[in-house]
Amino acid sequence: MFQIATLEPMITGLQEALPKSIGLLPFDRGGTGCMRLVKEQLSWGRNSELKVEVLRGINETGSVLYWMGLLDIVLVSSRILRN
């Protein structure tokens, strides 16, 4: 629980820093809600292979967000240079 509570301000900061076109979903559940959601989603995944699959999906989603952010920076920079 403590680790999720320390991540909450970072997630909020990330939401504010991302361009609005690729913003994250609202993070309104706080640490307790996030922990409950994770437990609900993974309760079916007693099998370690399923948990690995879920974590791999989260990792891939993070990579996509990162590359979309870089692409947005490049596109904005190219627009600025053209004008």
N, C-alpha and C positions, 0 to 999 in steps of 0.2 A: 504494500500500500504506500509506503514511504517513497519508493522510487517513482510511482505514478504521480504522487503529489508534487514531487520535484520537477516532473516533466510538464506539468500543466502550464506554468508560465512560459516555458519554451515553445509549446504548441501554440499558445496564444500569440507569442511574438512572431512565430513563423507565419501564422495566418495574416498578421498585419503586414509582414514584409513581402509576401508573395503578391505578384500582380493580381488584380481582381479577376482577370480572365482565367486564371488557373488556381483560384483560391480553394482552400479546403472546405469541407462541410463544416457547419457550425459545431463548435466544441463547447456545448453547454451542459455537459453532464458532470464535469469536475472529476476529481480523482476517484471518489466513491462510485459514481455511475460508470466510469470507464472500467474500473476493476470488476464491477458486476457484469458489464457487457462482455468483457473478455472471458469471465468464468462461464457465462451462459453459452457463448459461442464455442468454447473449447470443451464444454462438459461432454459433448457427444464424441469428442476426439480422444478417448482413452488410449487409442492406438497411437503410438509415437510417430508412425508414418504420416498420419493425418495432421498432427501438430507440425511436423516439419513442412508439410505442404502449405499449411496456413502461413507459417513464418516466411516461407519462400515467396508466397504471394504478396505479403506485406513488404518484403524487401524489393520485389519487382515494382510494386506501386511507388515506393520511395524513389527508385531509380528513374521511373517515368516522370515523376514530378520534378526531379532534379534536372533532367534533360529538357523538359518543357520550360523550366525557368531559364536555362542557358539559351535556349532558342528564342525566348522572348527578349532577352537582353540583346542578342545579336540582331533581331529584327528591329528593335527600337534604335539601336546604334546605327544600323544601315539607313533607317529613315532620317535620322538626324544628319548623317553625312551627306545624304542626297539633297537636303534642303539648305 
